[in-house]
Amino acid sequence: MTNKVEQLLIATVGFFWAFLMWFSTAAFSTSIGDFYGLTTGQLALLASSAIWLAPPGRVVAGWAADRLGAHNTFAIILAYSGVVSIASSFAASYEILFIERLVVASAGISFVVGIQHVAQWFDEHEIGTAEGLYAGTGNVGAGVGALVLPRLYGTHFGDAFLHLGIGALVIAAVYKWRGQPAKDQAMAEAARSNTSFSDMMYVWTRYVAIGLMLAYAMSFGLEIAMNSWLPTYYTDGFDESIRQLGFTDTASIQVAAGTFAAVQSFNASLWRPFSGYMSDLWQRKGWTPYPILEKDQPFSPRIHWLLTALILISILMIALTAVGLLPLSVVVLACSGIAVSFGTGGVFAIVPLVFPDRPGTASGFIGGISTMGGIVYPLMFGFMPNIHTGYAFIAVVFFVPIMLFYLWAMHSQKGIGDHGIGSRERWLGKKRTSGASTGGDDW
């Protein structure tokens, strides 16, 4: 096994388990709701809370990955979330459980740490596929949680939280033991040296970074919102249909709803490596089909691939509202998961190449702030007068403006260092990066 493959494997296993912990609360939403007598609105709030710490947490985690090394940062995240998961299995009240599961859900901030880790080991021509394998396989954790945990533990969510926490502690120890921050010391030092406040603000104020962040809010923000929301959606929105299928008690309804919900999550995860591969393929072939997007920049084909994904996501969200029968809903949901994977894989096939000397900072901003979608979308879904209309509402009110900004941000003739709020010199002075040779910060 080559060392970069070992590092990819460690990062992938770590993120899989973090993702499993992240959405394990949603897998037991029906049991928790019945046990504590929660309303649909309260369940929507619980679903939304899984994302509350992600925006600031991912920003900090991305910076820490550059500063401290991914192996140290990832191990810390798994360790503290594992301890709190164990504690949550003994929660004496719903209020305590809510707070503890809020902390456990922050395990999801580890995503940007793994993105930085993988970017430090793989070359430009294979970065899309490598990041897709890492993120896609890791994201399967949500689908496994929705599909397996209710079958394995029934309504005993406390036992599940206990065992997941113990597993996190074991993986944290392995990550610390075998993980290495980068393929060479110079690369690790370059990332560490670009962690100042001005470096962070330089990344945050580039329009390309904002455009990619919004594209990720439209894809991954939607994915995690659906992970949290769909068990409740199928339980409440298709209650009669599920009962007609023979699922009548709390445990069986939870299994059925989790199974339907897992369709989206599995497709969003399993197709993500393919999306990374397609981004690499479009780059190699030089495919730039959209006349409204820039065609002459180094990463233009990857940008065109991502726009394709964003268009598909919007169309399928509207289709979800239009579909009224359970079988068709699951089919459209499966297609939606594939489209989401195209978006998530497309974004992070670009990010490490655009900011090669600040991969953690850029990943933290783009992968962190974008998760606000996971907070907002479930609330929109849960408080709509009709439970089915939220998808079309999000597509029209949120996704159309996002795509318009993406088109504008990616259609600049300027280099990336100048296309933003303040010039490169304004934030960094005369400091240059080694990324200039690969497009990097001069794109």
Order of alpha helices (4+ residues) and beta strands (2+ residues): alpha-alpha-alpha-alpha-alpha-alpha-alpha-alpha-alpha-alpha-alpha-alpha-alpha-alpha-alpha-alpha-alpha-alpha-alpha-alpha-alpha-alpha-alpha-alpha
